[in-house]
């Protein structure tokens, strides 16, 4: 479950920023997770509470914004939504699709409580 180590790094970064900003605690964390990022949304949700214990993030709510996988067909030029890398173009059924979105795995923003 690489989601655990991903969240550990994110929580550590959030903790450092919150401490540097003099905030009392983090109230909410919003993550953007792309369909093609390789991260399992449910695993992120499951690990969040455990990883945030004993930090300024403990007790914060986690909102995950799921982003679709998108690409452009190299044959017909269509901008399409895809479920997985190397999917054939759903528009023409044939072409190779170059991924253009859905690989994101990042902190969108956080809400904090002032000290």
N, CA, C and O atoms as a Tinker XYZ file with bonds, in Angstrom:
   460  protein
     1  N      0.857000   -1.175000    0.000000    73     2
     2  CA     0.000000    0.000000    0.000000    64     1     3
     3  C      0.903000    1.238000    0.000000    63     2     4     5
     4  O      1.288000    1.733000    1.060000    81     3
     5  N      1.232000    1.726000   -1.180000    73     3     6
     6  CA     2.088000    2.909000   -1.262000    64     5     7
     7  C      1.352000    4.180000   -0.865000    63     6     8     9
     8  O      1.976000    5.220000   -0.656000    81     7
     9  N      0.037000    4.105000   -0.761000    73     7    10
    10  CA    -0.734000    5.266000   -0.330000    64     9    11
    11  C     -0.324000    5.721000    1.072000    63    10    12    13
    12  O     -0.356000    6.913000    1.374000    81    11
    13  N      0.058000    4.775000    1.919000    73    11    14
    14  CA     0.485000    5.109000    3.274000    64    13    15
    15  C      1.722000    6.002000    3.239000    63    14    16    17
    16  O      1.769000    7.018000    3.931000    81    15
    17  N      2.710000    5.638000    2.450000    73    15    18
    18  CA     3.925000    6.458000    2.377000    64    17    19
    19  C      3.665000    7.785000    1.666000    63    18    20    21
    20  O      4.272000    8.799000    2.009000    81    19
    21  N      2.784000    7.787000    0.696000    73    19    22
    22  CA     2.412000    9.038000    0.024000    64    21    23
    23  C      1.795000    9.998000    1.034000    63    22    24    25
    24  O      2.169000   11.169000    1.096000    81    23
    25  N      0.850000    9.498000    1.823000    73    23    26
    26  CA     0.193000   10.341000    2.824000    64    25    27
    27  C      1.161000   10.779000    3.916000    63    26    28    29
    28  O      1.070000   11.906000    4.404000    81    27
    29  N      2.076000    9.913000    4.303000    73    27    30
    30  CA     3.063000   10.305000    5.311000    64    29    31
    31  C      3.840000   11.532000    4.847000    63    30    32    33
    32  O      4.039000   12.472000    5.617000    81    31
    33  N      4.278000   11.524000    3.593000    73    31    34
    34  CA     5.001000   12.670000    3.044000    64    33    35
    35  C      4.137000   13.916000    2.973000    63    34    36    37
    36  O      4.594000   15.011000    3.302000    81    35
    37  N      2.893000   13.759000    2.546000    73    35    38
    38  CA     1.978000   14.900000    2.456000    64    37    39
    39  C      1.695000   15.485000    3.837000    63    38    40    41
    40  O      1.745000   16.701000    4.025000    81    39
    41  N      1.399000   14.617000    4.799000    73    39    42
    42  CA     1.098000   15.084000    6.158000    64    41    43
    43  C      2.309000   15.784000    6.760000    63    42    44    45
    44  O      2.170000   16.804000    7.435000    81    43
    45  N      3.491000   15.240000    6.519000    73    43    46
    46  CA     4.706000   15.877000    7.030000    64    45    47
    47  C      4.856000   17.282000    6.443000    63    46    48    49
    48  O      5.173000   18.224000    7.170000    81    47
    49  N      4.633000   17.429000    5.151000    73    47    50
    50  CA     4.716000   18.741000    4.517000    64    49    51
    51  C      3.673000   19.705000    5.042000    63    50    52    53
    52  O      3.975000   20.873000    5.286000    81    51
    53  N      2.446000   19.230000    5.218000    73    51    54
    54  CA     1.371000   20.069000    5.756000    64    53    55
    55  C      1.712000   20.495000    7.178000    63    54    56    57
    56  O      1.536000   21.658000    7.544000    81    55
    57  N      2.199000   19.554000    7.977000    73    55    58
    58  CA     2.570000   19.839000    9.364000    64    57    59
    59  C      3.636000   20.934000    9.411000    63    58    60    61
    60  O      3.526000   21.875000   10.196000    81    59
    61  N      4.657000   20.811000    8.580000    73    59    62
    62  CA     5.733000   21.806000    8.555000    64    61    63
    63  C      5.216000   23.182000    8.166000    63    62    64    65
    64  O      5.589000   24.181000    8.782000    81    63
    65  N      4.367000   23.244000    7.159000    73    63    66
    66  CA     3.806000   24.522000    6.715000    64    65    67
    67  C      2.904000   25.131000    7.790000    63    66    68    69
    68  O      2.942000   26.339000    8.026000    81    67
    69  N      2.103000   24.299000    8.434000    73    67    70
    70  CA     1.206000   24.795000    9.488000    64    69    71
    71  C      2.014000   25.343000   10.662000    63    70    72    73
    72  O      1.683000   26.398000   11.202000    81    71
    73  N      3.062000   24.637000   11.056000    73    71    74
    74  CA     3.906000   25.114000   12.150000    64    73    75
    75  C      4.602000   26.420000   11.777000    63    74    76    77
    76  O      4.663000   27.352000   12.578000    81    75
    77  N      5.125000   26.477000   10.553000    73    75    78
    78  CA     5.811000   27.696000   10.099000    64    77    79
    79  C      4.848000   28.876000   10.029000    63    78    80    81
    80  O      5.250000   30.018000   10.251000    81    79
    81  N      3.582000   28.610000    9.722000    73    79    82
    82  CA     2.586000   29.670000    9.639000    64    81    83
    83  C      1.968000   30.036000   10.981000    63    82    84    85
    84  O      1.186000   30.981000   11.077000    81    83
    85  N      2.324000   29.284000   12.015000    73    83    86
    86  CA     1.797000   29.567000   13.349000    64    85    87
    87  C      0.341000   29.172000   13.533000    63    86    88    89
    88  O     -0.357000   29.762000   14.358000    81    87
    89  N     -0.127000   28.190000   12.784000    73    87    90
    90  CA    -1.522000   27.766000   12.878000    64    89    91
    91  C     -1.714000   26.759000   14.000000    63    90    92    93
    92  O     -0.817000   25.973000   14.303000    81    91
    93  N     -2.899000   26.790000   14.617000    73    91    94
    94  CA    -3.213000   25.897000   15.729000    64    93    95
    95  C     -3.442000   24.469000   15.248000    63    94    96    97
    96  O     -2.982000   23.510000   15.869000    81    95
    97  N     -4.162000   24.340000   14.132000    73    95    98
    98  CA    -4.428000   23.004000   13.592000    64    97    99
    99  C     -4.968000   23.109000   12.176000    63    98   100   101
   100  O     -5.404000   24.170000   11.729000    81    99
   101  N     -4.927000   22.003000   11.501000    73    99   102
   102  CA    -5.486000   21.903000   10.157000    64   101   103
   103  C     -6.900000   21.342000   10.299000    63   102   104   105
   104  O     -7.119000   20.335000   10.972000    81   103
   105  N     -7.847000   22.010000    9.657000    73   103   106
   106  CA    -9.253000   21.629000    9.766000    64   105   107
   107  C     -9.675000   20.722000    8.618000    63   106   108   109
   108  O    -10.440000   19.777000    8.812000    81   107
   109  N     -9.171000   21.015000    7.418000    73   107   110
   110  CA    -9.557000   20.227000    6.243000    64   109   111
   111  C     -8.394000   20.164000    5.261000    63   110   112   113
   112  O     -7.643000   21.124000    5.094000    81   111
   113  N     -8.267000   19.008000    4.618000    73   111   114
   114  CA    -7.273000   18.809000    3.567000    64   113   115
   115  C     -8.024000   18.372000    2.315000    63   114   116   117
   116  O     -8.834000   17.447000    2.360000    81   115
   117  N     -7.750000   19.041000    1.199000    73   115   118
   118  CA    -8.344000   18.674000   -0.083000    64   117   119
   119  C     -7.231000   18.173000   -1.001000    63   118   120   121
   120  O     -6.245000   18.864000   -1.257000    81   119
   121  N     -7.425000   16.944000   -1.487000    73   119   122
   122  CA    -6.467000   16.337000   -2.411000    64   121   123
   123  C     -7.101000   16.187000   -3.783000    63   122   124   125
   124  O     -8.294000   15.909000   -3.906000    81   123
   125  N     -6.291000   16.373000   -4.806000    73   123   126
   126  CA    -6.709000   16.043000   -6.167000    64   125   127
   127  C     -6.035000   14.721000   -6.523000    63   126   128   129
   128  O     -4.814000   14.583000   -6.452000    81   127
   129  N     -6.873000   13.750000   -6.909000    73   127   130
   130  CA    -6.363000   12.427000   -7.242000    64   129   131
   131  C     -6.888000   12.050000   -8.620000    63   130   132   133
   132  O     -8.089000   11.860000   -8.810000    81   131
   133  N     -5.988000   11.946000   -9.563000    73   131   134
   134  CA    -6.367000   11.588000  -10.923000    64   133   135
   135  C     -6.604000   10.097000  -11.080000    63   134   136   137
   136  O     -5.986000    9.278000  -10.400000    81   135
   137  N     -7.496000    9.765000  -11.973000    73   135   138
   138  CA    -7.850000    8.371000  -12.267000    64   137   139
   139  C     -6.627000    7.561000  -12.675000    63   138   140   141
   140  O     -6.566000    6.357000  -12.426000    81   139
   141  N     -5.654000    8.217000  -13.301000    73   139   142
   142  CA    -4.471000    7.527000  -13.809000    64   141   143
   143  C     -3.247000    7.711000  -12.912000    63   142   144   145
   144  O     -2.126000    7.426000  -13.332000    81   143
   145  N     -3.450000    8.181000  -11.691000    73   143   146
   146  CA    -2.334000    8.473000  -10.790000    64   145   147
   147  C     -1.716000    7.215000  -10.190000    63   146   148   149
   148  O     -0.570000    7.237000   -9.741000    81   147
   149  N     -2.462000    6.134000  -10.182000    73   147   150
   150  CA    -1.985000    4.909000   -9.559000    64   149   151
   151  C     -2.327000    4.815000   -8.086000    63   150   152   153
   152  O     -2.029000    3.806000   -7.448000    81   151
   153  N     -2.950000    5.848000   -7.533000    73   151   154
   154  CA    -3.334000    5.846000   -6.118000    64   153   155
   155  C     -4.784000    5.391000   -5.984000    63   154   156   157
   156  O     -5.645000    5.785000   -6.770000    81   155
   157  N     -5.038000    4.563000   -4.987000    73   155   158
   158  CA    -6.388000    4.100000   -4.692000    64   157   159
   159  C     -7.051000    5.065000   -3.715000    63   158   160   161
   160  O     -6.564000    5.262000   -2.602000    81   159
   161  N     -8.144000    5.655000   -4.129000    73   159   162
   162  CA    -8.841000    6.652000   -3.322000    64   161   163
   163  C     -9.252000    6.078000   -1.969000    63   162   164   165
   164  O     -9.060000    6.731000   -0.943000    81   163
   165  N     -9.805000    4.889000   -1.949000    73   163   166
   166  CA   -10.257000    4.307000   -0.680000    64   165   167
   167  C     -9.079000    4.022000    0.249000    63   166   168   169
   168  O     -9.210000    4.156000    1.466000    81   167
   169  N     -7.944000    3.636000   -0.300000    73   167   170
   170  CA    -6.757000    3.405000    0.525000    64   169   171
   171  C     -6.261000    4.724000    1.122000    63   170   172   173
   172  O     -5.812000    4.752000    2.268000    81   171
   173  N     -6.337000    5.810000    0.359000    73   171   174
   174  CA    -5.970000    7.121000    0.888000    64   173   175
   175  C     -6.898000    7.513000    2.037000    63   174   176   177
   176  O     -6.443000    7.991000    3.076000    81   175
   177  N     -8.186000    7.310000    1.845000    73   175   178
   178  CA    -9.157000    7.638000    2.898000    64   177   179
   179  C     -8.871000    6.813000    4.159000    63   178   180   181
   180  O     -8.885000    7.342000    5.270000    81   179
   181  N     -8.616000    5.537000    3.980000    73   179   182
   182  CA    -8.386000    4.631000    5.094000    64   181   183
   183  C     -7.127000    5.021000    5.875000    63   182   184   185
   184  O     -7.121000    4.981000    7.106000    81   183
   185  N     -6.072000    5.395000    5.167000    73   183   186
   186  CA    -4.787000    5.676000    5.808000    64   185   187
   187  C     -4.720000    7.067000    6.437000    63   186   188   189
   188  O     -3.894000    7.298000    7.320000    81   187
   189  N     -5.563000    7.985000    6.008000    73   187   190
   190  CA    -5.461000    9.380000    6.432000    64   189   191
   191  C     -5.508000    9.546000    7.953000    63   190   192   193
   192  O     -4.655000   10.226000    8.523000    81   191
   193  N     -6.482000    8.941000    8.608000    73   191   194
   194  CA    -6.611000    9.104000   10.060000    64   193   195
   195  C     -5.403000    8.545000   10.804000    63   194   196   197
   196  O     -4.911000    9.157000   11.752000    81   195
   197  N     -4.936000    7.395000   10.373000    73   195   198
   198  CA    -3.783000    6.779000   11.043000    64   197   199
   199  C     -2.522000    7.616000   10.880000    63   198   200   201
   200  O     -1.770000    7.805000   11.836000    81   199
   201  N     -2.296000    8.111000    9.687000    73   199   202
   202  CA    -1.076000    8.868000    9.401000    64   201   203
   203  C     -1.095000   10.242000   10.058000    63   202   204   205
   204  O     -0.040000   10.781000   10.393000    81   203
   205  N     -2.273000   10.811000   10.245000    73   203   206
   206  CA    -2.356000   12.166000   10.792000    64   205   207
   207  C     -2.359000   12.205000   12.324000    63   206   208   209
   208  O     -2.340000   13.289000   12.908000    81   207
   209  N     -2.383000   11.052000   12.977000    73   207   210
   210  CA    -2.379000   11.035000   14.444000    64   209   211
   211  C     -1.143000   11.735000   14.990000    63   210   212   213
   212  O     -0.045000   11.611000   14.447000    81   211
   213  N     -1.347000   12.469000   16.071000    73   211   214
   214  CA    -0.274000   13.192000   16.764000    64   213   215
   215  C      0.374000   14.274000   15.898000    63   214   216   217
   216  O      1.551000   14.591000   16.075000    81   215
   217  N     -0.390000   14.838000   14.966000    73   215   218
   218  CA     0.070000   15.973000   14.155000    64   217   219
   219  C     -0.984000   17.066000   14.233000    63   218   220   221
   220  O     -2.051000   16.871000   14.816000    81   219
   221  N     -0.682000   18.214000   13.645000    73   219   222
   222  CA    -1.674000   19.295000   13.574000    64   221   223
   223  C     -2.827000   18.949000   12.632000    63   222   224   225
   224  O     -3.825000   19.666000   12.575000    81   223
   225  N     -2.686000   17.856000   11.900000    73   223   226
   226  CA    -3.711000   17.424000   10.946000    64   225   227
   227  C     -4.707000   16.459000   11.596000    63   226   228   229
   228  O     -5.766000   16.192000   11.027000    81   227
   229  N     -4.383000   15.938000   12.769000    73   227   230
   230  CA    -5.257000   14.983000   13.439000    64   229   231
   231  C     -6.653000   15.587000   13.616000    63   230   232   233
   232  O     -6.801000   16.713000   14.090000    81   231
   233  N     -7.671000   14.816000   13.224000    73   231   234
   234  CA    -9.057000   15.264000   13.341000    64   233   235
   235  C     -9.560000   16.056000   12.150000    63   234   236   237
   236  O    -10.750000   16.362000   12.071000    81   235
   237  N     -8.672000   16.396000   11.218000    73   235   238
   238  CA    -9.091000   17.138000   10.021000    64   237   239
   239  C     -9.925000   16.244000    9.114000    63   238   240   241
   240  O     -9.773000   15.023000    9.114000    81   239
   241  N    -10.797000   16.863000    8.353000    73   239   242
   242  CA   -11.541000   16.109000    7.349000    64   241   243
   243  C    -10.723000   16.048000    6.074000    63   242   244   245
   244  O     -9.953000   16.956000    5.762000    81   243
   245  N    -10.903000   14.971000    5.353000    73   243   246
   246  CA   -10.208000   14.771000    4.077000    64   245   247
   247  C    -11.236000   14.803000    2.963000    63   246   248   249
   248  O    -12.194000   14.030000    2.970000    81   247
   249  N    -11.041000   15.688000    2.015000    73   247   250
   250  CA   -11.895000   15.742000    0.827000    64   249   251
   251  C    -11.023000   15.354000   -0.360000    63   250   252   253
   252  O     -9.959000   15.933000   -0.580000    81   251
   253  N    -11.482000   14.378000   -1.112000    73   251   254
   254  CA   -10.730000   13.931000   -2.279000    64   253   255
   255  C    -11.514000   14.296000   -3.527000    63   254   256   257
   256  O    -12.659000   13.881000   -3.707000    81   255
   257  N    -10.882000   15.071000   -4.374000    73   255   258
   258  CA   -11.471000   15.454000   -5.657000    64   257   259
   259  C    -10.911000   14.508000   -6.711000    63   258   260   261
   260  O     -9.732000   14.571000   -7.058000    81   259
   261  N    -11.767000   13.636000   -7.210000    73   259   262
   262  CA   -11.320000   12.658000   -8.194000    64   261   263
   263  C    -11.378000   13.269000   -9.592000    63   262   264   265
   264  O    -12.415000   13.773000  -10.023000    81   263
   265  N    -10.253000   13.214000  -10.285000    73   263   266
   266  CA   -10.146000   13.788000  -11.620000    64   265   267
   267  C    -10.132000   12.669000  -12.663000    63   266   268   269
   268  O     -9.483000   11.643000  -12.459000    81   267
   269  N    -10.838000   12.855000  -13.771000    73   267   270
   270  CA   -10.884000   11.803000  -14.791000    64   269   271
   271  C     -9.569000   11.694000  -15.551000    63   270   272   273
   272  O     -8.775000   12.634000  -15.600000    81   271
   273  N     -9.365000   10.538000  -16.133000    73   271   274
   274  CA    -8.248000   10.366000  -17.057000    64   273   275
   275  C     -8.649000   10.945000  -18.399000    63   274   276   277
   276  O     -9.741000   10.668000  -18.896000    81   275
   277  N     -7.786000   11.738000  -18.983000    73   275   278
   278  CA    -8.085000   12.335000  -20.285000    64   277   279
   279  C     -6.908000   12.139000  -21.226000    63   278   280   281
   280  O     -5.772000   11.931000  -20.800000    81   279
   281  N     -7.209000   12.210000  -22.503000    73   279   282
   282  CA    -6.156000   12.056000  -23.495000    64   281   283
   283  C     -6.580000   12.578000  -24.844000    63   282   284   285
   284  O     -7.726000   12.974000  -25.052000    81   283
   285  N     -5.627000   12.569000  -25.758000    73   283   286
   286  CA    -5.897000   12.980000  -27.137000    64   285   287
   287  C     -5.490000   11.845000  -28.062000    63   286   288   289
   288  O     -4.383000   11.313000  -27.972000    81   287
   289  N     -6.403000   11.486000  -28.950000    73   287   290
   290  CA    -6.154000   10.419000  -29.904000    64   289   291
   291  C     -5.147000   10.895000  -30.946000    63   290   292   293
   292  O     -5.300000   11.976000  -31.515000    81   291
   293  N     -4.137000   10.100000  -31.189000    73   291   294
   294  CA    -3.122000   10.450000  -32.178000    64   293   295
   295  C     -3.589000   10.187000  -33.603000    63   294   296   297
   296  O     -2.962000   10.652000  -34.556000    81   295
   297  N     -4.699000    9.434000  -33.761000    73   295   298
   298  CA    -5.225000    9.170000  -35.098000    64   297   299
   299  C     -6.316000   10.163000  -35.502000    63   298   300   301
   300  O     -6.211000   10.819000  -36.539000    81   299
   301  N     -7.374000   10.271000  -34.670000    73   299   302
   302  CA    -8.497000   11.137000  -35.055000    64   301   303
   303  C     -8.432000   12.517000  -34.412000    63   302   304   305
   304  O     -9.185000   13.410000  -34.800000    81   303
   305  N     -7.539000   12.710000  -33.431000    73   303   306
   306  CA    -7.377000   14.010000  -32.791000    64   305   307
   307  C     -8.381000   14.334000  -31.708000    63   306   308   309
   308  O     -8.340000   15.423000  -31.136000    81   307
   309  N     -9.288000   13.405000  -31.410000    73   307   310
   310  CA   -10.323000   13.657000  -30.409000    64   309   311
   311  C     -9.729000   13.777000  -29.003000    63   310   312   313
   312  O     -8.792000   13.065000  -28.642000    81   311
   313  N    -10.306000   14.703000  -28.219000    73   311   314
   314  CA    -9.999000   14.813000  -26.793000    64   313   315
   315  C    -10.988000   13.886000  -26.100000    63   314   316   317
   316  O    -12.198000   14.077000  -26.216000    81   315
   317  N    -10.489000   12.889000  -25.384000    73   315   318
   318  CA   -11.372000   11.863000  -24.838000    64   317   319
   319  C    -11.080000   11.592000  -23.364000    63   318   320   321
   320  O    -10.006000   11.909000  -22.851000    81   319
   321  N    -12.067000   10.998000  -22.703000    73   319   322
   322  CA   -11.896000   10.535000  -21.330000    64   321   323
   323  C    -11.533000    9.056000  -21.407000    63   322   324   325
   324  O    -12.141000    8.292000  -22.157000    81   323
   325  N    -10.527000    8.663000  -20.616000    73   323   326
   326  CA   -10.085000    7.272000  -20.631000    64   325   327
   327  C    -10.077000    6.713000  -19.217000    63   326   328   329
   328  O     -9.939000    7.452000  -18.241000    81   327
   329  N    -10.226000    5.411000  -19.123000    73   327   330
   330  CA   -10.252000    4.724000  -17.833000    64   329   331
   331  C     -8.873000    4.255000  -17.408000    63   330   332   333
   332  O     -8.588000    4.153000  -16.215000    81   331
   333  N     -8.009000    3.966000  -18.384000    73   331   334
   334  CA    -6.685000    3.428000  -18.077000    64   333   335
   335  C     -5.693000    3.872000  -19.148000    63   334   336   337
   336  O     -6.069000    4.186000  -20.277000    81   335
   337  N     -4.421000    3.890000  -18.763000    73   335   338
   338  CA    -3.373000    4.175000  -19.749000    64   337   339
   339  C     -3.443000    3.107000  -20.834000    63   338   340   341
   340  O     -3.803000    1.962000  -20.565000    81   339
   341  N     -3.109000    3.476000  -22.020000    73   339   342
   342  CA    -3.070000    2.570000  -23.174000    64   341   343
   343  C     -4.445000    2.122000  -23.647000    63   342   344   345
   344  O     -4.554000    1.177000  -24.429000    81   343
   345  N     -5.509000    2.801000  -23.173000    73   343   346
   346  CA    -6.840000    2.548000  -23.728000    64   345   347
   347  C     -6.849000    2.985000  -25.180000    63   346   348   349
   348  O     -6.172000    3.941000  -25.558000    81   347
   349  N     -7.623000    2.274000  -25.990000    73   347   350
   350  CA    -7.850000    2.721000  -27.354000    64   349   351
   351  C     -8.803000    3.898000  -27.323000    63   350   352   353
   352  O     -9.550000    4.072000  -26.360000    81   351
   353  N     -8.782000    4.698000  -28.358000    73   351   354
   354  CA    -9.631000    5.878000  -28.434000    64   353   355
   355  C    -11.106000    5.471000  -28.430000    63   354   356   357
   356  O    -11.530000    4.692000  -29.283000    81   355
   357  N    -11.893000    5.989000  -27.477000    73   355   358
   358  CA   -13.319000    5.673000  -27.474000    64   357   359
   359  C    -14.084000    6.360000  -28.606000    63   358   360   361
   360  O    -15.214000    5.973000  -28.908000    81   359
   361  N    -13.493000    7.360000  -29.228000    73   359   362
   362  CA   -14.168000    8.061000  -30.333000    64   361   363
   363  C    -14.060000    7.277000  -31.633000    63   362   364   365
   364  O    -15.064000    7.062000  -32.312000    81   363
   365  N    -12.844000    6.844000  -31.989000    73   363   366
   366  CA   -12.665000    6.135000  -33.261000    64   365   367
   367  C    -12.444000    4.636000  -33.051000    63   366   368   369
   368  O    -12.496000    3.861000  -34.006000    81   367
   369  N    -12.197000    4.224000  -31.792000    73   367   370
   370  CA   -12.036000    2.812000  -31.481000    64   369   371
   371  C    -10.712000    2.217000  -31.908000    63   370   372   373
   372  O    -10.506000    1.009000  -31.793000    81   371
   373  N     -9.835000    3.029000  -32.386000    73   371   374
   374  CA    -8.632000    2.517000  -33.015000    64   373   375
   375  C     -7.351000    3.118000  -32.476000    63   374   376   377
   376  O     -6.382000    2.413000  -32.195000    81   375
   377  N     -7.365000    4.433000  -32.337000    73   375   378
   378  CA    -6.126000    5.161000  -32.172000    64   377   379
   379  C     -5.461000    5.068000  -30.821000    63   378   380   381
   380  O     -6.087000    4.769000  -29.804000    81   379
   381  N     -4.176000    5.333000  -30.847000    73   379   382
   382  CA    -3.377000    5.436000  -29.637000    64   381   383
   383  C     -3.676000    6.769000  -28.973000    63   382   384   385
   384  O     -3.657000    7.812000  -29.626000    81   383
   385  N     -3.951000    6.736000  -27.671000    73   383   386
   386  CA    -4.314000    7.939000  -26.935000    64   385   387
   387  C     -3.137000    8.379000  -26.079000    63   386   388   389
   388  O     -2.613000    7.604000  -25.279000    81   387
   389  N     -2.726000    9.636000  -26.255000    73   387   390
   390  CA    -1.693000   10.230000  -25.423000    64   389   391
   391  C     -2.367000   10.843000  -24.200000    63   390   392   393
   392  O     -3.284000   11.653000  -24.333000    81   391
   393  N     -1.914000   10.459000  -23.013000    73   391   394
   394  CA    -2.503000   10.957000  -21.770000    64   393   395
   395  C     -2.251000   12.457000  -21.625000    63   394   396   397
   396  O     -1.122000   12.925000  -21.771000    81   395
   397  N     -3.317000   13.202000  -21.335000    73   395   398
   398  CA    -3.191000   14.648000  -21.110000    64   397   399
   399  C     -3.628000   15.072000  -19.717000    63   398   400   401
   400  O     -3.383000   16.212000  -19.321000    81   399
   401  N     -4.265000   14.192000  -18.969000    73   399   402
   402  CA    -4.705000   14.540000  -17.620000    64   401   403
   403  C     -5.134000   13.318000  -16.846000    63   402   404   405
   404  O     -5.371000   12.251000  -17.414000    81   403
   405  N     -5.232000   13.488000  -15.546000    73   403   406
   406  CA    -5.658000   12.391000  -14.692000    64   405   407
   407  C     -4.516000   11.717000  -13.961000    63   406   408   409
   408  O     -4.716000   10.700000  -13.298000    81   407
   409  N     -3.308000   12.277000  -14.076000    73   407   410
   410  CA    -2.153000   11.699000  -13.383000    64   409   411
   411  C     -1.852000   12.435000  -12.079000    63   410   412   413
   412  O     -0.893000   12.103000  -11.382000    81   411
   413  N     -2.669000   13.434000  -11.753000    73   411   414
   414  CA    -2.425000   14.281000  -10.591000    64   413   415
   415  C     -2.579000   13.506000   -9.283000    63   414   416   417
   416  O     -3.442000   12.638000   -9.149000    81   415
   417  N     -1.732000   13.839000   -8.341000    73   415   418
   418  CA    -1.855000   13.386000   -6.959000    64   417   419
   419  C     -1.201000   14.471000   -6.131000    63   418   420   421
   420  O      0.005000   14.445000   -5.882000    81   419
   421  N     -2.021000   15.435000   -5.705000    73   419   422
   422  CA    -1.459000   16.610000   -5.043000    64   421   423
   423  C     -2.443000   17.217000   -4.051000    63   422   424   425
   424  O     -3.651000   16.983000   -4.099000    81   423
   425  N     -1.869000   18.007000   -3.151000    73   423   426
   426  CA    -2.675000   18.762000   -2.206000    64   425   427
   427  C     -3.232000   19.965000   -2.958000    63   426   428   429
   428  O     -2.474000   20.782000   -3.481000    81   427
   429  N     -4.539000   20.070000   -3.010000    73   427   430
   430  CA    -5.160000   21.230000   -3.661000    64   429   431
   431  C     -5.100000   22.420000   -2.719000    63   430   432   433
   432  O     -4.630000   23.495000   -3.091000    81   431
   433  N     -5.580000   22.222000   -1.495000    73   431   434
   434  CA    -5.496000   23.274000   -0.486000    64   433   435
   435  C     -5.815000   22.701000    0.884000    63   434   436   437
   436  O     -6.252000   21.558000    1.020000    81   435
   437  N     -5.584000   23.523000    1.889000    73   435   438
   438  CA    -5.905000   23.133000    3.267000    64   437   439
   439  C     -6.614000   24.302000    3.950000    63   438   440   441
   440  O     -6.370000   25.465000    3.630000    81   439
   441  N     -7.482000   23.977000    4.883000    73   439   442
   442  CA    -8.111000   24.970000    5.731000    64   441   443
   443  C     -7.483000   24.808000    7.113000    63   442   444   445
   444  O     -7.324000   23.693000    7.610000    81   443
   445  N     -7.131000   25.936000    7.724000    73   443   446
   446  CA    -6.451000   25.912000    9.015000    64   445   447
   447  C     -7.201000   26.747000   10.036000    63   446   448   449
   448  O     -8.056000   27.568000    9.703000    81   447
   449  N     -6.855000   26.511000   11.273000    73   447   450
   450  CA    -7.386000   27.291000   12.389000    64   449   451
   451  C     -6.230000   28.098000   12.955000    63   450   452   453
   452  O     -5.175000   27.547000   13.269000    81   451
   453  N     -6.425000   29.388000   13.084000    73   451   454
   454  CA    -5.370000   30.260000   13.601000    64   453   455
   455  C     -5.132000   29.980000   15.080000    63   454   456   457
   456  O     -6.043000   29.603000   15.817000    81   455
   457  N     -3.897000   30.173000   15.486000    73   455   458
   458  CA    -3.532000   29.961000   16.903000    64   457   459
   459  C     -4.081000   31.066000   17.778000    63   458   460
   460  O     -3.874000   31.053000   18.992000    81   459
